[in-house]
Amino acid sequence: MTSEHGMTSEHAIEGGDDAVLPFSVETLDVRGRVVRLGPCIDTILRRHGYPDPVARLIGEAAALTVLLGSSLKFEGRFQLQTRTDGPVEMIVVDFEAPDRLRATARFDAERVAALKGAPAKAADLVGQGHLAMTIDQGSERSRYQGVVALEGQSFEEAAHQYFRQSEQIPTQVRLAVAEKFEDGATTYRAGGLLVQFLPQSIDRARLADLPPGDIPEGHVHLDQNGTPEDDAWVEARSLVSTIEDHELVDPTVSSETLLYRLFHERGVRVFEAQSVREECRCSRERVLGMIRSFSDAERRDMVADDGRIGITCEFCSRRYDIDPAEVVAEIDAQAERP
């Protein structure tokens, strides 16, 4: 769709299910991405049979991870991980560029079941702890990690806090998860939108760092620190805040349609959509490598009554049946190599 004040597309590919659609609104100096997860997130959640509150929480974490990880310009991995004292003790979501997603969670089923009444909020499920976001390019020297304290806020709020503290880029995030009941089965969908203020003008980029001085209150928009905000960013952020949850997950509302609704008066440009697929990184070779890293005593403790070592991947539930002699033989072979 193209119009003078509407939407222009640099590619014919549309951002449907299991896809990330990058976009820009040049008149507001903002760029962003929209993600829609359908069969991809449904496969992840149904595989483990998570209780609905836990499934919804993982869906939000997955949408956020894809929004952030899909910005990587290299072959690497973006990981979101929580460790808290709540009923959902840990969530791990891996996005391996350019398109592979996997996720898992550990939770206390009794504590989750005890959260009755209204739908459980993220604060009730997560509790107190921290959220870590890690960018891994494949070596220890190329890893970057940002950590945000979790103190009862949602994943949206935690993302805003992360960007204020670590990136210092004005950022607005919206996340949503929905389930559909059909023929006695439940299917899940997740969606999200991220928009960032990235002005080319150095003076405008520095505006948020300036103190308000003697400017009368009410004449400018102030952020949480009492510093003035650029009018273009205030407009973009206000438009994004009007998004309803159902617009992010409704399969009949495409990403292009959503962006047109938000920014048609300003003009929005969309770029080529990137697909997202559910795929685990585990393999027999990785499992063998992990087992080899343990001591002889630890490996002996892993051996079951049938004389085998059984390893189940927490992400995809695939089970590996390992002969201990195979591990020993590989260790011996490595020792003989020059």
C-alpha positions as CSV (number, residue, x, y, z in Angstrom):
1,M,0.0,0.0,0.0
2,T,1.4,3.4,-0.9
3,S,0.3,6.9,-0.5
4,E,1.8,10.3,0.0
5,H,1.1,10.2,3.7
6,G,0.6,6.4,4.0
7,M,2.9,3.4,3.8
8,T,5.7,2.6,1.4
9,S,7.2,-0.9,1.2
10,E,10.7,-1.7,0.0
11,H,9.7,-5.4,-0.5
12,A,6.6,-7.3,-1.4
13,I,7.0,-9.7,1.4
14,E,4.5,-9.1,4.2
15,G,4.9,-9.7,7.9
16,G,2.4,-12.4,8.7
17,D,2.6,-15.1,11.4
18,D,6.1,-16.1,12.8
19,A,7.7,-13.0,11.3
20,V,9.4,-9.7,12.3
21,L,8.6,-6.6,10.2
22,P,11.0,-3.7,10.5
23,F,9.7,-0.2,9.8
24,S,10.6,3.5,10.0
25,V,8.7,6.7,10.3
26,E,11.2,9.2,9.0
27,T,9.2,12.3,9.8
28,L,9.3,11.3,13.5
29,D,12.9,10.0,13.4
30,V,11.7,6.6,14.8
31,R,12.5,3.1,13.8
32,G,11.1,-0.2,15.1
33,R,9.9,-3.7,14.6
34,V,6.6,-5.6,14.8
35,V,6.6,-9.3,15.7
36,R,3.8,-11.9,15.2
37,L,4.2,-15.4,16.7
38,G,1.7,-18.0,15.8
39,P,2.6,-21.7,15.3
40,C,6.1,-21.0,16.4
41,I,5.2,-20.0,20.0
42,D,2.2,-22.4,20.1
43,T,4.6,-25.3,19.5
44,I,6.9,-24.2,22.2
45,L,4.1,-23.8,24.8
46,R,2.1,-26.9,24.0
47,R,5.2,-29.1,24.0
48,H,5.6,-28.6,27.7
49,G,1.9,-28.3,28.6
50,Y,2.5,-25.1,30.7
51,P,-0.3,-23.8,32.9
52,D,-2.0,-20.9,31.1
53,P,-0.5,-18.2,33.4
54,V,3.0,-19.6,32.8
55,A,2.4,-20.0,29.0
56,R,1.3,-16.4,28.7
57,L,4.3,-15.1,30.6
58,I,6.7,-17.1,28.4
59,G,4.8,-15.8,25.3
60,E,5.5,-12.2,26.4
61,A,9.1,-13.0,27.0
62,A,9.5,-14.7,23.6
63,A,7.9,-11.7,21.8
64,L,10.3,-9.3,23.6
65,T,13.3,-11.5,22.9
66,V,12.5,-11.7,19.1
67,L,12.0,-7.9,19.0
68,L,15.4,-7.3,20.5
69,G,17.3,-10.3,19.0
70,S,16.2,-9.6,15.5
71,S,18.2,-6.4,15.5
72,L,21.5,-8.3,15.5
73,K,23.5,-7.7,12.4
74,F,25.7,-10.7,12.8
75,E,25.3,-14.4,13.4
76,G,25.0,-14.6,17.1
77,R,22.6,-15.3,20.0
78,F,20.4,-13.0,22.1
79,Q,19.2,-14.5,25.3
80,L,16.7,-13.3,27.8
81,Q,16.8,-15.0,31.3
82,T,15.0,-14.3,34.5
83,R,15.9,-15.7,38.0
84,T,13.4,-14.8,40.7
85,D,11.8,-15.9,43.9
86,G,8.3,-16.1,42.4
87,P,6.2,-19.1,41.3
88,V,7.9,-18.9,37.9
89,E,11.5,-19.3,39.1
90,M,13.2,-19.0,35.8
91,I,12.5,-18.2,32.1
92,V,15.1,-18.6,29.4
93,V,14.4,-17.5,25.8
94,D,17.1,-18.0,23.1
95,F,17.0,-16.2,19.8
96,E,19.8,-17.3,17.4
97,A,20.1,-14.9,14.5
98,P,18.7,-14.8,12.0
99,D,15.6,-16.7,12.9
100,R,15.8,-19.6,15.5
101,L,13.7,-19.3,18.7
102,R,13.5,-21.6,21.7
103,A,12.2,-21.1,25.2
104,T,11.7,-22.9,28.5
105,A,10.7,-22.2,32.1
106,R,10.9,-23.6,35.6
107,F,8.0,-23.1,37.9
108,D,6.4,-24.3,41.1
109,A,3.1,-25.9,40.0
110,E,1.5,-25.6,43.5
111,R,2.3,-21.9,43.8
112,V,1.0,-21.2,40.3
113,A,-2.2,-23.1,41.0
114,A,-2.6,-21.1,44.3
115,L,-3.0,-17.9,42.2
116,K,-6.7,-18.0,41.8
117,G,-9.3,-15.4,40.8
118,A,-8.4,-12.8,38.3
119,P,-5.7,-13.6,35.6
120,A,-2.3,-13.6,37.3
121,K,-0.1,-10.6,36.7
122,A,3.5,-10.8,35.8
123,A,4.4,-9.4,39.3
124,D,2.5,-12.3,41.0
125,L,4.3,-14.9,38.8
126,V,7.8,-13.5,38.7
127,G,8.2,-11.9,42.1
128,Q,11.6,-10.4,43.0
129,G,14.9,-11.1,41.2
130,H,16.5,-10.0,38.0
131,L,16.2,-10.1,34.2
132,A,19.4,-10.5,32.2
133,M,19.7,-9.8,28.5
134,T,22.8,-11.3,26.9
135,I,24.3,-10.8,23.4
136,D,26.7,-13.5,22.5
137,Q,28.8,-13.4,19.3
138,G,30.5,-16.7,20.0
139,S,33.3,-15.9,22.4
140,E,33.7,-14.6,25.9
141,R,35.3,-11.4,24.7
142,S,32.3,-10.6,22.5
143,R,29.6,-11.1,25.1
144,Y,27.6,-8.2,26.4
145,Q,25.0,-8.4,29.2
146,G,22.6,-6.0,30.7
147,V,20.7,-6.7,33.9
148,V,17.5,-5.2,35.2
149,A,16.1,-5.7,38.7
150,L,12.6,-7.3,38.7
151,E,10.6,-5.7,41.5
152,G,7.0,-6.3,40.4
153,Q,7.1,-4.7,37.0
154,S,5.9,-6.3,33.7
155,F,8.2,-7.3,30.9
156,E,7.2,-4.1,29.1
157,E,8.3,-2.0,32.0
158,A,11.5,-4.0,32.5
159,A,12.4,-3.4,28.8
160,H,11.8,0.3,29.2
161,Q,14.1,0.3,32.3
162,Y,16.8,-1.6,30.4
163,F,16.9,0.9,27.6
164,R,17.0,3.8,30.0
165,Q,19.8,2.4,32.0
166,S,21.9,0.4,29.4
167,E,21.3,1.9,26.0
168,Q,19.9,5.4,26.8
169,I,17.7,5.2,23.8
170,P,14.1,6.4,24.1
171,T,12.2,3.2,23.6
172,Q,8.5,2.1,23.8
173,V,7.5,-1.5,23.9
174,R,4.1,-3.2,23.7
175,L,3.5,-6.9,24.2
176,A,0.5,-9.2,24.1
177,V,-0.4,-12.9,24.3
178,A,-3.7,-14.5,23.5
179,E,-5.1,-18.1,23.5
180,K,-7.8,-19.5,21.2
181,F,-10.1,-22.3,22.2
182,E,-11.2,-24.5,19.4
183,D,-12.4,-28.1,19.2
184,G,-11.3,-28.7,22.8
185,A,-7.8,-27.5,22.3
186,T,-6.0,-24.3,23.1
187,T,-3.6,-22.5,20.7
188,Y,-1.4,-19.5,21.6
189,R,-0.4,-16.4,19.8
190,A,2.0,-13.6,20.8
191,G,2.8,-10.2,19.4
192,G,4.8,-7.2,20.1
193,L,5.9,-3.8,18.8
194,L,9.1,-1.9,19.6
195,V,9.7,1.7,18.5
196,Q,12.9,3.8,19.2
197,F,13.7,7.5,18.8
198,L,16.9,7.6,16.7
199,P,17.3,11.2,15.3
200,Q,20.1,12.0,12.9
201,S,20.5,15.4,14.5
202,I,23.1,15.3,17.3
203,D,21.4,18.2,19.0
204,R,18.0,16.4,19.1
205,A,19.7,13.2,20.3
206,R,21.2,15.1,23.2
207,L,18.0,16.8,24.2
208,A,17.0,14.2,26.8
209,D,20.4,14.8,28.5
210,L,19.7,18.5,29.1
211,P,18.2,19.8,32.4
212,P,14.9,21.6,32.1
213,G,16.4,24.8,33.6
214,D,13.9,27.6,34.0
215,I,11.4,26.5,31.3
216,P,7.9,26.9,32.8
217,E,6.3,23.5,33.6
218,G,3.7,22.6,31.1
219,H,5.5,24.2,28.1
220,V,7.5,21.0,27.4
221,H,7.1,17.3,27.9
222,L,9.3,15.9,30.7
223,D,10.5,12.4,31.1
224,Q,10.7,10.4,34.4
225,N,13.9,12.3,35.3
226,G,12.3,15.7,34.7
227,T,14.2,16.3,31.5
228,P,12.5,17.6,28.3
229,E,11.5,15.2,25.5
230,D,11.5,15.8,21.8
231,D,8.0,16.5,20.4
232,A,8.5,13.9,17.7
233,W,9.2,11.2,20.2
234,V,6.3,12.3,22.4
235,E,4.0,11.9,19.4
236,A,5.4,8.5,18.4
237,R,5.2,7.2,22.0
238,S,1.7,8.5,22.4
239,L,0.6,6.7,19.2
240,V,2.1,3.4,20.3
241,S,0.4,3.7,23.6
242,T,-3.0,3.5,21.8
243,I,-2.4,0.0,20.6
244,E,-4.9,-2.5,22.1
245,D,-3.7,-6.0,23.0
246,H,-6.0,-7.7,20.4
247,E,-4.4,-5.7,17.6
248,L,-1.0,-7.3,18.3
249,V,-2.4,-10.9,18.2
250,D,-5.4,-10.8,15.9
251,P,-4.5,-12.9,12.8
252,T,-6.8,-10.7,10.7
253,V,-4.9,-7.6,11.5
254,S,-1.6,-7.8,9.7
255,S,1.6,-6.0,10.9
256,E,1.3,-3.7,7.9
257,T,-2.3,-2.8,8.8
258,L,-1.4,-2.1,12.4
259,L,1.4,0.2,11.3
260,Y,-0.8,2.0,8.8
261,R,-3.4,2.6,11.6
262,L,-0.7,4.1,13.8
263,F,1.4,6.2,11.4
264,H,-0.6,6.8,8.2
265,E,-0.7,10.5,8.8
266,R,3.1,10.7,9.1
267,G,4.0,8.1,6.6
268,V,5.6,4.8,7.5
269,R,8.0,2.7,5.5
270,V,8.2,-1.1,6.0
271,F,11.2,-3.3,5.0
272,E,11.6,-7.0,4.3
273,A,10.0,-9.2,6.9
274,Q,12.2,-11.8,8.6
275,S,10.7,-15.2,9.4
276,V,11.0,-16.8,12.8
277,R,11.0,-20.5,13.4
278,E,11.0,-22.8,16.5
279,E,14.2,-24.8,16.5
280,C,16.4,-26.0,19.3
281,R,20.1,-25.8,19.4
282,C,20.6,-29.1,21.1
283,S,22.4,-32.0,19.3
284,R,24.0,-35.3,20.2
285,E,27.4,-33.7,19.7
286,R,26.6,-30.8,22.2
287,V,25.3,-33.3,24.8
288,L,28.4,-35.4,24.5
289,G,30.5,-32.3,24.9
290,M,28.6,-31.3,28.0
291,I,29.0,-34.8,29.6
292,R,32.8,-34.8,28.8
293,S,33.1,-31.6,30.8
294,F,32.2,-33.4,34.0
295,S,34.6,-35.3,36.2
296,D,34.8,-39.1,36.2
297,A,32.9,-39.3,39.5
298,E,30.2,-36.9,38.2
299,R,29.8,-39.0,35.1
300,R,29.5,-42.2,37.1
301,D,26.7,-40.6,39.1
302,M,24.9,-39.9,35.8
303,V,24.7,-43.5,34.9
304,A,21.2,-45.0,35.5
305,D,20.3,-48.6,36.6
306,D,20.2,-49.7,32.9
307,G,23.9,-48.6,32.5
308,R,23.0,-45.7,30.3
309,I,23.2,-41.9,30.6
310,G,19.8,-40.2,29.9
311,I,19.7,-36.5,29.1
312,T,16.5,-34.6,28.3
313,C,16.7,-31.2,26.7
314,E,14.8,-28.6,28.8
315,F,13.9,-26.6,25.7
316,C,12.6,-29.2,23.2
317,S,12.2,-32.2,25.5
318,R,14.3,-34.4,23.2
319,R,15.9,-37.3,25.1
320,Y,19.4,-38.5,24.4
321,D,20.4,-42.0,25.3
322,I,24.2,-42.1,25.8
323,D,26.5,-45.1,26.2
324,P,29.1,-44.1,28.9
325,A,31.7,-46.1,26.9
326,E,31.2,-43.7,24.0
327,V,32.1,-40.7,26.2
328,V,35.2,-42.4,27.6
329,A,36.3,-43.4,24.1
330,E,35.9,-39.8,22.9
331,I,37.9,-38.5,25.9
332,D,40.7,-41.0,25.2
333,A,40.7,-40.0,21.5
334,Q,41.0,-36.3,22.4
335,A,43.9,-37.0,24.8
336,E,45.8,-38.7,22.0
337,R,45.4,-35.9,19.5
338,P,48.4,-33.6,19.1
